[in-house]
Amino acid sequence: MNRTLEASVVVVFVIVSVATGLYSQSPAGDELNLGVQAFRQAKYEEATQHFEKAVALAPENAVAHLYLATTYAQQYIPGVDAAENMGLAERAIEQYQHVIDSDAVRSSRINSMKGIAYLYLNMKKFEDSRKYYQMAVDLDPKDPEPYYSIGVIDWPECYQPRMEVRAKLDLRPEENLNPKNKDQKKICDELKTKNARVIEEGIGSLNRAIELRPDYDDAMAYLNLMYRERADVECDDLVARSEDLKTADEWVDKTLAVKKAKAKKSSEPATSTAPNPQ
């Protein structure tokens, strides 16, 4: 899941692309510019101080709130439950929410939704994360990243309870639940009922991400996993199970092919556009 989080946190770096001249020739503008300089030098505590001053001087300025939120988020360490660290996440969410609720430009509101979703994902608040990614989808249906992130959230929601059941039954990784076994059949039916909606949402979201970005290899890798989730709860339909496993394998092949093509492209020397001196 780490690559997913890295993809989602791209929003953190929106700070370098928002115009900083909006409040030039003003105390708030000075603090904003000083904060940006500190942020670019990875001096996050210093940047925080400047952005907090900018917010205090110009509380109506959504850009200042977005900068402050981004700086808090950049300092948050995923997986660390210490009060100080969790406080950074909560303060970032508060500032992002301020941007969402303001009359900020559409791109700033979308970035704030993705910022909150990313933080909630790291905090393992999956329903909250899904909610904000869906909000980003609603504002920008052509952005593949929120669809991908929703699929990533869906996969462990199916996988973890299924693995818990398998562990209790002492099944090997390659073994499926046996529909001829009365107890296993009942468990399989229960899992299918519980996971079906999430599985279909995940498959749909990941397919949409790939439609929008045909070389989205991370989405392809998760789509393979989601088809395996569906195959494992095809309790009575062995044909459907076989088809889903075949589809999963095809997505593995596509993922490897795309990764190989990207690696080849990145290793090729850049084509010069300079005129031939001869």
C-alpha positions in Angstrom: 0.0 0.0 0.0 2.9 2.3 0.4 2.9 3.2 -3.3 -0.7 4.1 -3.1 0.0 6.5 -0.3 2.8 8.1 -2.2 0.6 8.6 -5.2 -2.1 10.2 -3.0 0.3 12.5 -1.2 1.2 14.3 -4.5 -1.2 16.9 -3.3 1.2 17.8 -0.5 3.4 19.4 -3.1 0.7 21.7 -4.5 2.3 24.3 -2.4 5.0 25.0 -5.1 2.5 25.5 -7.8 0.0 28.0 -6.3 0.7 31.6 -7.2 2.4 33.4 -4.3 1.9 36.9 -5.6 -1.7 37.2 -4.5 -0.8 39.0 -1.4 2.5 40.6 -2.3 3.2 44.0 -0.8 1.3 43.0 2.3 2.3 41.5 5.7 0.3 38.4 4.9 2.0 38.1 1.5 5.4 38.5 3.1 4.7 35.7 5.5 3.3 33.6 2.7 6.5 34.0 0.6 8.8 33.4 3.5 6.8 30.2 4.3 7.1 29.0 0.7 10.9 29.6 0.8 11.2 27.6 4.0 9.0 24.8 2.7 11.1 24.4 -0.4 14.2 24.1 1.8 12.4 21.4 3.9 12.4 23.7 6.9 8.8 22.7 7.8 8.7 24.0 11.3 9.8 27.4 10.1 7.3 27.3 7.2 4.6 26.4 9.6 5.3 29.5 11.7 5.1 31.8 8.6 1.9 30.2 7.3 0.2 30.4 10.7 1.0 34.1 10.8 -0.3 34.5 7.2 -3.6 32.8 8.2 -3.8 35.1 11.3 -3.2 38.2 9.2 -5.5 37.1 6.3 -8.0 34.5 7.6 -10.2 34.9 4.5 -7.3 33.8 2.2 -7.8 30.2 1.2 -4.3 29.9 -0.3 -2.8 30.6 3.2 -4.9 27.9 4.7 -4.0 25.5 1.9 -0.3 26.2 2.5 -0.6 25.7 6.2 -2.6 22.4 5.7 0.0 21.1 3.3 2.9 21.9 5.7 1.1 20.1 8.6 0.5 17.1 6.4 4.1 17.0 5.2 5.2 16.7 8.9 2.7 13.9 9.7 4.3 10.5 9.9 2.0 7.6 8.8 1.5 4.8 11.4 2.8 6.8 14.4 0.0 7.2 16.9 1.8 9.7 19.2 -0.4 12.6 20.2 1.8 15.2 18.7 1.9 13.4 15.3 -1.9 12.8 15.3 -2.3 16.5 16.2 -0.5 17.4 13.0 -2.9 15.3 10.9 -6.0 16.8 12.7 -4.7 20.3 12.2 -4.0 19.6 8.5 -7.6 18.2 8.1 -9.0 21.3 9.8 -7.2 23.6 7.4 -8.0 21.6 4.3 -11.7 21.6 5.4 -11.5 25.4 5.7 -10.5 25.5 2.0 -13.2 23.1 1.0 -15.9 25.2 2.8 -14.6 28.5 1.3 -15.0 30.1 -2.1 -11.5 28.8 -3.1 -10.9 27.9 -6.7 -12.0 24.4 -7.8 -8.4 23.0 -8.0 -7.6 24.1 -4.4 -10.8 22.5 -3.1 -10.1 19.2 -5.0 -6.5 19.2 -3.7 -7.9 19.7 -0.2 -10.3 16.8 -0.6 -7.5 14.6 -1.7 -5.3 15.8 1.1 -7.9 14.9 3.7 -8.6 11.5 2.1 -4.9 10.7 2.1 -4.6 11.6 5.8 -7.6 9.5 6.7 -6.3 6.6 4.7 -3.0 6.7 6.7 -5.0 7.0 9.9 -6.9 3.8 8.8 -10.2 5.7 8.8 -11.2 4.1 5.6 -14.8 5.2 5.3 -13.8 8.8 5.9 -11.0 8.5 3.3 -13.4 6.9 0.7 -15.9 9.8 1.3 -13.3 12.5 0.5 -11.9 10.6 -2.5 -15.5 10.4 -3.8 -16.0 14.1 -3.2 -12.9 14.7 -5.4 -14.3 12.3 -8.1 -17.6 14.3 -8.1 -15.7 17.6 -8.7 -13.3 16.1 -11.2 -14.5 12.9 -12.8 -11.6 12.8 -15.3 -8.9 12.5 -12.6 -7.8 8.8 -12.3 -6.1 9.0 -8.9 -9.2 9.2 -6.7 -10.7 6.2 -8.5 -7.4 4.3 -7.9 -7.4 5.3 -4.3 -10.9 4.1 -3.7 -9.9 0.7 -5.2 -6.9 0.5 -2.9 -9.2 1.2 0.1 -11.6 -1.5 -1.1 -9.0 -4.3 -1.4 -8.0 -4.7 2.3 -11.6 -4.4 3.3 -12.2 -7.6 1.4 -8.8 -9.3 1.9 -8.4 -9.0 5.7 -11.7 -10.7 6.8 -11.2 -13.4 4.2 -7.7 -14.1 5.5 -8.9 -14.2 9.1 -11.5 -16.8 8.1 -8.9 -18.9 6.2 -6.5 -18.8 9.1 -9.2 -20.1 11.4 -9.9 -22.9 9.0 -6.2 -23.7 8.7 -6.3 -23.4 4.9 -3.1 -23.1 2.8 -2.7 -19.9 0.7 -3.5 -21.8 -2.5 -6.6 -23.5 -1.1 -10.1 -22.1 -1.8 -13.1 -22.5 0.4 -14.7 -25.8 -0.5 -18.5 -25.5 -1.4 -18.9 -29.2 -0.8 -18.0 -28.7 2.8 -21.2 -27.6 4.6 -19.4 -25.3 7.1 -17.0 -23.8 4.5 -19.9 -23.3 2.1 -21.8 -21.3 4.7 -18.7 -19.2 5.5 -18.1 -18.6 1.8 -21.7 -17.4 1.3 -21.4 -15.1 4.3 -18.1 -13.6 2.9 -19.6 -13.1 -0.5 -22.6 -11.3 1.0 -20.3 -9.1 3.1 -17.7 -8.4 0.4 -19.7 -8.3 -2.9 -20.5 -4.6 -2.9 -17.0 -3.6 -2.0 -15.4 -6.0 -4.5 -17.6 -4.6 -7.3 -16.9 -1.0 -6.3 -13.2 -1.7 -6.3 -13.2 -3.4 -9.7 -15.3 -0.6 -11.1 -13.1 2.2 -9.7 -9.9 0.6 -10.8 -11.2 0.0 -14.3 -12.2 3.6 -14.5 -8.8 4.7 -13.4 -7.2 2.7 -16.2 -9.7 4.0 -18.7 -8.5 7.5 -17.8 -4.8 6.5 -17.6 -4.2 3.5 -19.9 -0.7 3.0 -18.5 -1.7 3.1 -14.8 0.3 0.0 -13.8 -0.4 0.4 -10.0 -4.2 0.3 -10.8 -3.6 -2.8 -12.9 -1.8 -4.5 -10.1 -4.7 -3.8 -7.7 -7.3 -4.9 -10.3 -5.5 -8.2 -10.4 -6.0 -8.5 -6.6 -9.6 -7.5 -6.7 -10.4 -10.1 -9.3 -8.8 -12.7 -7.0 -11.0 -11.5 -4.2 -14.1 -12.1 -6.3 -12.8 -15.5 -7.5 -12.3 -16.7 -3.9 -16.0 -16.1 -3.0 -17.4 -17.7 -6.1 -18.7 -20.4 -3.9 -20.8 -22.5 -6.3 -19.8 -21.2 -9.7 -16.5 -22.8 -10.6 -16.7 -21.4 -14.1 -17.0 -17.8 -12.8 -14.1 -18.5 -10.4 -12.0 -19.8 -13.3 -12.8 -16.7 -15.5 -12.0 -14.3 -12.7 -8.6 -16.0 -12.0 -7.9 -15.9 -15.7 -8.7 -12.2 -15.8 -6.5 -11.6 -12.8 -3.6 -13.3 -14.5 -4.1 -11.2 -17.6 -3.9 -8.1 -15.4 -0.6 -9.4 -14.0 0.8 -9.7 -17.5 -0.5 -6.3 -18.5 1.1 -4.7 -15.4 4.5 -6.3 -16.1 4.3 -5.2 -19.8 3.5 -1.6 -18.8 6.3 -1.5 -16.2 8.7 -3.0 -18.8 7.7 -0.4 -21.4 8.1 2.5 -18.8 11.5 1.2 -17.8 12.6 1.0 -21.4 11.4 4.5 -22.1 13.1 6.0 -19.1 16.4 4.4 -20.1 16.3 5.7 -23.6 18.4 8.9 -24.2 16.3 12.0 -24.7 15.8 13.0 -28.4 17.5 16.3 -29.1 15.5 19.0 -30.8 18.6 21.2 -31.4 19.2 22.0 -35.1 22.0 20.1 -36.9 25.0 22.3 -37.1 26.2 20.7 -40.4 
